[in-house]
Amino acid sequence: MTSDSTTPPDDFPHGIGNPACRALHAAGYTALDQLPAVSEAELKRLHGVGPKAVGVLRAALEAKGLSFAGA
């Protein structure tokens, strides 16, 4: 996702899609490193975050040796 004056920069993988990215920002998440404190179930409750986005985020976390809370 490109950054502009209304969207904070982030390091989320581009494959999650814009609705999921907006939902994460609205919930206060702006960095992949914040997500190990969150469970997959919590993320799925965010409007715009579906199974595909969670899978992409899970893979990105695993690539960094991290995982969602409770995983």
TAQUIHU-V69028 format. One record per residue. N is the residue number from 1. RES is the residue in one letter. PHI is phi in radians with two decimals (none if undefined). OMEGA is omega in whole degrees, 0 to 359 (* if undefined). BURIAL is 1 if it has 16 or more other C-alpha atoms within 10 Angstrom, else 0. Layout:
# TAQUIHU-V69028
<<N,RES,PHI,OMEGA,BURIAL> <N,RES,PHI,OMEGA,BURIAL>>
This chain:
# TAQUIHU-V69028
<<1,M,none,179,1> <2,T,-1.42,181,0> <3,S,-1.65,172,0> <4,D,-2.41,186,0> <5,S,-1.21,181,0> <6,T,-1.84,183,0> <7,T,-2.08,178,0> <8,P,-1.18,178,0> <9,P,-1.16,178,0> <10,D,-2.58,177,1> <11,D,-2.11,178,0> <12,F,-1.24,178,1> <13,P,-1.12,182,1> <14,H,-1.11,183,0> <15,G,-1.20,182,0> <16,I,-1.32,179,1> <17,G,1.57,183,1> <18,N,-1.16,179,0> <19,P,-1.03,179,0> <20,A,-1.16,179,1> <21,C,-1.09,177,1> <22,R,-1.09,180,1> <23,A,-1.12,178,1> <24,L,-1.10,178,1> <25,H,-1.08,180,1> <26,A,-1.09,179,0> <27,A,-1.46,177,0> <28,G,1.68,180,0> <29,Y,-1.65,181,1> <30,T,-2.19,181,1> <31,A,-2.54,178,0> <32,L,-0.99,181,1> <33,D,-1.14,177,0> <34,Q,-1.43,190,0> <35,L,-1.30,175,1> <36,P,-1.09,178,1> <37,A,-1.50,186,0> <38,V,-2.10,176,0> <39,S,-1.51,176,0> <40,E,-1.04,181,1> <41,A,-1.06,178,0> <42,E,-1.09,180,0> <43,L,-1.12,181,1> <44,K,-1.14,177,0> <45,R,-1.32,178,0> <46,L,-1.31,179,1> <47,H,-1.12,181,0> <48,G,1.91,179,1> <49,V,-1.85,181,1> <50,G,-2.00,182,1> <51,P,-1.01,180,0> <52,K,-1.10,181,0> <53,A,-1.08,180,1> <54,V,-1.09,178,1> <55,G,-1.11,179,0> <56,V,-1.14,179,1> <57,L,-1.14,178,1> <58,R,-1.04,180,1> <59,A,-1.09,179,0> <60,A,-1.15,177,1> <61,L,-1.14,181,1> <62,E,-1.06,178,0> <63,A,-1.11,178,0> <64,K,-1.73,181,0> <65,G,1.33,182,0> <66,L,-2.07,175,1> <67,S,-2.66,177,1> <68,F,-1.21,177,1> <69,A,-1.05,178,0> <70,G,1.38,181,0> <71,A,-1.53,*,0>>
